[in-house]
Structures are given as structure tokens and as C-alpha cells.
Amino acid sequence: MKKLINTFYVLLYSLFIGIVSGCVVALFSHGLTCIQHIFQPIYLCFLSIIAVFITWLLQCKYPNCADGMKKVFQNGQGFHMILPKKMIPITILTTWLTHLFGGSAGREGVGVQLGAMSAYHLTKHTSLLPKKDWIPIGMAAGFSALFQTPIAATMFALEVLQKGTFKVHLFIPTLCASYAAKTTTNFLQIHHYYYTIPSFHTIPYYKLILLGLLFGIIGMLFAWLLTYMKQFFASWQMNLYWKTFLTALCLACLLYVTQARYSGLGTNLIHDAFLNHTIYPYDWILKLIFTVFTLTIGLQGGEVTPLFSIGTCLGVWIGPYVGISSILCAFLGYCAVFAAATKTILAPICIGLELFNPSYFPYICIVCSIAYACSRYSIYSQKRESD
């Protein structure tokens, strides 16, 4: 009886975490939408100044608010790290500034952090579950609130913290939080775009294997390059503010030359791909490079939405060469590059099922599994082997 009561309270807390996370993420998302509407390429002139300001803010003014994702992972793995409440507004503000002035970044990392920090503070005084078990529940709520994919969010949170393990006992609470967050953001007028993939003929398996290898290599390239560039930037013997200013200035100039096509989330490229608008052969590589440099120099944001756009653009370009419809290939790239770069397998498959056509389940499984298997790096450097 006591176990049943504890389970009831765990589910109740999970629903509460989902609702609170949904509200916080809705605020963040509405602000980001407004920024996308008012952004102009001329704002890139101030990107280097904003990069220095964000660096000062996180390194000097609020150093305990830096490395938010790292601290979330450490808490989820059982290492107690303090997540101060002011991390929430600081994380939101710095991400808004990055997008307002043209940085090429995503939003998933911010949503996951906001959900995890909500769970951390809401469950600080409860002993229903170990402290580390509340973190994936919050992570899933944040992911689901942004992408409106509660099943994928649940799988992502439960498999991303560690390799080779899956906490089955957290599945139901995490799923409850995910659906609560999705319902809350829907109520607050946050919606995600769902893409329709028309029916196609059967695709030979060798082509799916080839695509899996290609998407896996590109996803691994993104993860490796992001890790390498962050290490290189940190080891560069130069005043932190000067090197931030100069590299951000170079980034701003290149983004301006390309007419800010690669600024922001990359959803413009995704929409163009699935609506049969123009996608250039170099879109995927430029989005990859600009996103890596944006995140390397200290500007804030996530990686997942840019990964979606990289995989989509790559799929549109490569489709005709392997004899597959560009739209179907874009859909497979959308999921598989994400699988390779994050070293997750269940979440990308569920993303494909929830956002696209479930009838392509075998294709998603094959391509994502191969992409996952051939990748050796993850954008989440904090991911560790299970005990």
C-alpha cells in the first residue's frame, strides 16, 4: 500500500514538473518567436559585442550559471551540483540575445536545461525518488514542451544521460511529465510543425544502408568538430574577450555575406526542404560550420534543431544521387543525423514516427540504427558509460 501511495505521489510530482516546465518553456519559445520576426541581417553588426557581453555575464558576473548542460548531466548521473534559480532567466536571456543578433544556434539545450532546473527545484525537499532520477523527468518535459514529441522526449531523456542503460522504472513518470508539458504548451499556443511525407515505392536495403553510413559520418563530424573547436578555443593563448570579439566579428561577417540564411534555428531551411523550395548543395555544410562556430565562441543555444536542418538539407541534396525522392531522403536525414550526433537511437526513431509518416518505420529504424552504430562521438561530452 505504501509503495502504491509513493507511486501516486511520484506521478503527481511528474505532472507538476511537466506543467511548470511547459509554462517556462512557453515563455522562452514565445520570446524566441518574436525575435525571429523582428530579426534583420543588419543586427549582425552587433553580434561580436553581444558575444563579449554574454562571455562577461557567464564568466565574471554569474559564473555559477555557466555550463548549464554539464551541471544537468552531472546531477542526472548522481553528482550533486547546485543549479541556482537565476540560471533560468540567465539561460533564457543569453539564448534570446544570441538569436536576436543572428547567431546560428538551436533551442533544445535550453529547453532541456529549463525542464531539468524546474525538476531540480520542485523536488528539492522530497525523498520519493533519488535526486538524480528527477533530472531525466525534467529533461523530458523541457524537450517535449519545445518539440511536441512526448514519446521521443521520454526516450531521449532516459537514454542520453548514460550509455548502455535504460531506467525502466522512470518510464511512466517521465512520459507523464512529457505529456503534461506538451499539453501545457499547446494550451499556451505553442505548436510544432508536422510534415507530410507522401507515399513512395519500396527502397532497396543497400540504399538505406548507404544513407545510414553517410548521415552517421556527418552527425559524427558535427559532434567531433564541436568538441575539437571548443578545446582549441579554450587553449588559444589570447585574452578571452579579445578572442571572443574577433572570432564573433568574423562569424558575423560571414553570416552577413550569406544574407543571414544560416542565422537562427535553421527551421527556414527545413521548411524550404519539405515545401520543395530551393535548397543549395552547400546549405548543410555551411549550417554545420556556422553552428559549430556560434557555440564554440560562447554564444548560447542548442544543437538539435540545427542538426535537423543539416540532415534535411543533406538529404535533399543526396537524394537524386542515390535514386530516392529528395523529400523522403530529407526526412531520413532529419532523424539520422540527430541519432549520430547525440548517440541516441530510440529518440530519433520516435521523432520520425511522431512528426512524420509512421508507415516508414522500417526505413527509419534501418537508417537511424546504422547512423548510430557508425558514430563515435556525441555532442554531449558528459555522457558516460553505465556502471
C-alpha positions in Angstrom: 0.0 0.0 0.0 2.8 2.4 0.9 4.5 1.6 -2.5 1.3 2.4 -4.3 0.9 5.7 -2.5 4.6 6.6 -3.3 3.9 5.8 -6.9 0.9 8.1 -6.9 2.9 11.0 -5.5 5.7 10.4 -7.9 3.2 10.7 -10.8 1.7 13.8 -9.2 5.1 15.4 -8.9 5.9 14.4 -12.5 2.7 16.1 -13.8 3.5 19.2 -11.8 7.1 19.2 -13.3 5.6 18.9 -16.7 3.1 21.8 -16.2 5.8 24.1 -14.7 8.3 23.2 -17.4 5.7 23.8 -20.0 5.0 27.3 -18.7 8.7 28.2 -18.5 9.4 26.8 -22.0 6.4 28.5 -23.4 7.7 31.9 -22.2 11.1 31.1 -23.7 9.5 29.9 -27.0 7.2 32.9 -27.4 10.1 35.2 -26.9 12.2 33.3 -29.5 9.3 33.5 -32.0 9.1 37.3 -31.5 12.8 37.6 -32.0 12.6 35.6 -35.3 10.0 38.0 -36.6 11.9 41.2 -35.7 15.4 40.0 -36.7 17.1 41.8 -39.5 20.6 40.9 -41.1 21.8 44.4 -40.1 21.7 43.2 -36.4 24.7 41.0 -37.2 26.8 44.2 -36.8 26.4 43.9 -33.0 27.0 40.1 -32.8 30.6 40.5 -31.6 29.6 42.9 -28.9 26.9 40.6 -27.7 29.3 37.7 -27.7 31.6 39.6 -25.4 28.7 40.7 -23.2 27.5 37.0 -22.8 31.0 35.9 -22.1 31.4 38.5 -19.4 28.0 37.7 -18.0 28.8 33.9 -17.7 32.4 34.2 -16.8 32.5 37.1 -14.4 29.1 38.2 -13.3 27.3 34.8 -12.9 30.0 32.1 -13.2 27.8 29.6 -11.3 25.3 29.9 -14.2 27.8 28.8 -16.9 27.9 25.2 -18.3 24.3 24.6 -17.5 24.0 21.4 -19.6 27.1 20.0 -18.0 25.7 20.5 -14.5 22.3 19.0 -15.6 24.1 15.9 -16.8 26.2 15.7 -13.6 23.1 15.9 -11.4 21.4 13.2 -13.6 24.4 10.9 -13.1 24.3 11.3 -9.3 26.9 14.0 -8.8 25.3 16.8 -6.7 25.8 20.1 -8.5 23.9 23.2 -7.4 21.5 24.6 -10.1 20.7 28.1 -8.9 17.3 29.6 -9.7 18.9 32.5 -11.5 20.2 30.0 -14.1 16.7 30.0 -15.6 16.5 33.7 -16.5 20.2 33.9 -17.5 19.9 30.9 -19.8 16.8 32.4 -21.4 18.3 35.9 -21.8 21.6 34.7 -23.3 19.8 32.5 -25.8 17.4 35.3 -26.8 20.4 37.6 -27.3 22.2 35.0 -29.4 19.2 34.7 -31.7 18.3 38.4 -31.8 21.7 39.3 -33.2 22.0 36.4 -35.7 23.9 33.6 -34.1 23.4 30.1 -35.7 22.1 28.0 -32.8 19.2 25.9 -31.6 16.9 25.8 -28.6 16.8 22.2 -27.4 19.7 22.6 -25.0 17.9 25.5 -23.4 14.5 23.6 -23.2 16.2 20.6 -21.6 18.0 22.8 -19.1 14.8 24.7 -18.2 13.0 21.4 -17.6 15.8 19.9 -15.6 16.2 23.0 -13.4 12.4 23.1 -12.8 12.5 19.5 -11.7 15.6 20.2 -9.5 13.9 23.0 -7.6 10.4 21.5 -7.4 11.7 18.2 -5.9 14.4 19.6 -3.7 12.6 18.6 -0.4 11.1 15.3 -1.4 12.6 11.8 -1.0 10.1 9.9 -3.2 12.9 9.3 -5.7 16.7 9.7 -5.6 17.6 13.3 -6.6 19.2 12.2 -9.8 16.1 10.4 -11.0 14.1 13.6 -11.2 16.5 15.2 -13.7 15.5 13.0 -16.7 11.9 13.6 -15.9 12.5 17.4 -16.1 14.7 17.0 -19.2 11.9 15.1 -21.0 9.4 17.7 -20.0 11.6 20.5 -21.5 12.2 18.6 -24.7 8.6 17.7 -25.1 7.5 21.3 -24.5 9.7 22.5 -27.3 9.2 19.8 -30.0 5.7 18.5 -29.1 7.0 14.9 -29.2 6.4 13.4 -25.7 7.4 9.8 -26.6 10.6 10.9 -28.3 11.3 13.2 -25.3 10.9 10.4 -22.9 13.2 8.1 -24.8 15.8 10.9 -25.2 15.9 11.7 -21.5 16.2 8.1 -20.4 18.9 7.1 -22.9 21.0 10.3 -23.2 22.4 10.5 -19.7 24.3 7.2 -19.8 25.4 4.7 -22.4 24.1 1.1 -22.2 21.4 1.6 -19.7 17.7 2.4 -19.6 15.9 3.2 -16.4 12.6 1.3 -17.0 11.2 2.4 -13.6 11.2 6.0 -14.7 9.4 5.4 -18.0 5.9 6.2 -16.8 6.8 9.3 -14.6 8.9 10.6 -17.5 6.1 10.0 -20.0 3.6 11.7 -17.7 5.8 14.8 -17.4 6.3 14.9 -21.2 2.6 14.8 -22.0 1.8 17.3 -19.3 4.4 19.7 -20.8 3.1 19.2 -24.3 -0.5 19.8 -23.2 0.6 22.9 -21.3 2.4 24.5 -24.2 -0.5 23.6 -26.5 -2.8 25.5 -24.2 -0.3 28.4 -24.2 -0.4 28.5 -28.0 2.9 26.8 -28.7 2.7 24.4 -31.7 5.1 22.4 -33.7 5.0 22.0 -37.5 4.2 18.4 -38.6 5.4 17.4 -42.0 3.5 15.2 -44.5 5.6 12.6 -46.4 3.9 11.2 -49.4 3.9 7.5 -50.3 6.8 6.1 -52.3 7.9 2.8 -53.8 9.9 0.3 -51.8 13.5 1.3 -51.3 16.3 -1.3 -51.7 18.0 -2.0 -48.4 21.5 -1.3 -49.8 20.5 2.3 -50.4 19.2 2.6 -46.9 22.5 1.3 -45.6 24.4 3.7 -47.7 22.3 6.6 -46.4 22.8 5.5 -42.8 26.5 5.5 -43.3 26.5 8.9 -44.9 24.3 10.5 -42.3 26.2 8.8 -39.5 29.5 10.3 -40.7 28.1 13.8 -41.0 26.5 13.5 -37.5 29.8 12.3 -36.1 31.6 15.1 -37.9 29.4 17.7 -36.2 30.0 16.2 -32.8 33.7 15.8 -33.3 34.2 19.3 -34.7 32.2 20.9 -31.9 34.3 19.1 -29.3 37.6 19.9 -31.0 36.8 23.6 -31.7 35.8 24.2 -28.1 39.0 22.6 -26.9 41.0 24.6 -29.4 39.3 27.9 -28.5 39.9 27.3 -24.8 43.6 26.6 -25.4 44.1 29.6 -27.6 46.5 31.8 -25.7 44.8 35.2 -26.0 42.7 37.5 -23.9 39.3 35.8 -23.6 37.3 39.0 -24.5 39.5 39.8 -27.5 39.4 36.4 -29.0 35.7 36.2 -28.5 35.2 39.6 -30.1 37.4 38.8 -33.1 36.0 35.4 -33.8 32.4 36.6 -33.4 33.2 39.5 -35.8 34.4 37.0 -38.4 31.3 34.9 -37.9 29.1 37.9 -38.2 30.7 39.0 -41.5 30.3 35.5 -43.0 26.7 35.3 -41.9 26.0 38.7 -43.3 27.6 37.8 -46.7 25.2 34.8 -46.9 22.3 37.2 -46.1 21.7 35.6 -42.7 20.4 32.4 -44.4 22.2 30.3 -41.7 21.3 32.5 -38.7 18.9 31.2 -36.1 17.5 27.8 -35.7 17.6 26.5 -39.2 13.9 26.0 -39.4 13.8 28.2 -42.6 15.9 25.5 -44.3 13.7 22.7 -43.0 10.5 24.4 -44.3 12.2 25.1 -47.7 13.2 21.4 -48.0 9.8 19.9 -47.2 7.9 22.5 -49.2 10.0 21.9 -52.3 11.6 25.3 -52.2 15.3 26.0 -53.2 17.9 24.1 -51.2 21.5 24.6 -52.3 24.1 21.7 -52.3 26.2 23.7 -49.8 23.4 24.6 -47.3 24.1 21.6 -45.0 27.9 22.2 -44.7 27.5 25.9 -44.1 24.8 25.4 -41.5 27.1 22.9 -39.8 30.1 25.2 -39.8 28.3 28.3 -38.6 26.5 26.4 -35.8 29.8 25.0 -34.5 31.5 28.4 -34.5 28.5 30.0 -32.8 28.5 27.6 -30.0 32.3 27.5 -29.8 32.8 31.2 -29.1 30.4 31.2 -26.1 27.1 32.2 -27.7 24.2 30.3 -26.3 21.7 27.8 -27.7 21.1 24.2 -28.6 22.3 21.9 -31.3 19.3 19.7 -32.1 17.3 22.0 -34.4 20.5 22.8 -36.4 21.1 19.1 -36.6 17.6 18.6 -38.0 18.3 21.2 -40.7 21.7 19.8 -41.6 20.3 16.3 -42.1 17.3 17.7 -44.0 19.4 19.7 -46.4 21.9 16.9 -46.9 19.1 14.5 -47.7 17.6 16.9 -50.3 21.0 17.2 -52.0 22.0 13.5 -51.9 18.6 12.0 -52.7 18.8 12.2 -56.5 22.3 10.7 -56.5 21.1 7.5 -54.7 17.8 7.4 -56.7 15.5 8.3 -53.8 13.0 11.1 -53.6 14.5 14.2 -52.1 11.7 14.7 -49.6 11.9 11.1 -48.3 15.7 11.4 -48.1 15.4 14.7 -46.3 13.1 13.0 -43.7 15.6 10.2 -43.1 18.4 12.7 -42.8 16.3 14.8 -40.3 16.3 11.8 -38.0 19.6 10.0 -38.7 22.0 12.9 -38.3 20.4 13.6 -34.9 20.9 9.9 -34.0 24.6 10.0 -34.9 25.4 13.3 -33.3 23.7 12.6 -30.0 24.5 8.8 -29.9 20.8 8.0 -29.2 18.7 5.6 -31.1 15.2 5.4 -29.6 14.6 9.1 -29.6 15.4 9.7 -33.3 13.1 6.8 -34.4 10.3 8.2 -32.2 10.9 11.7 -33.7 10.3 10.2 -37.1 7.1 8.5 -36.0 5.7 11.5 -34.2 6.5 14.2 -36.7 6.3 12.3 -40.0 4.7 9.2 -41.5 4.6 6.2 -39.2 4.4 3.9 -42.3 8.1 4.4 -42.9 9.0 2.8 -39.5 11.3 0.1 -41.1 13.2 2.8 -43.1 13.7 5.0 -40.0 14.9 2.0 -38.0 17.5 0.9 -40.5 18.9 4.3 -41.3 19.0 5.6 -37.7 20.5 2.3 -36.4 23.3 2.4 -38.9 24.0 6.1 -38.3 24.0 5.5 -34.6 26.3 2.5 -34.9 28.9 4.2 -37.0 29.2 7.3 -34.9 32.0 7.5 -32.3 31.3 10.9 -30.8 28.4 12.7 -29.1 27.6 16.4 -28.8 27.0 15.6 -25.1 30.6 15.1 -23.9 29.2 14.5 -20.4 27.6 11.2 -21.5 29.2 8.3 -19.7 29.3 4.5 -19.6 26.8 2.9 -17.2 28.1 1.5 -14.0 
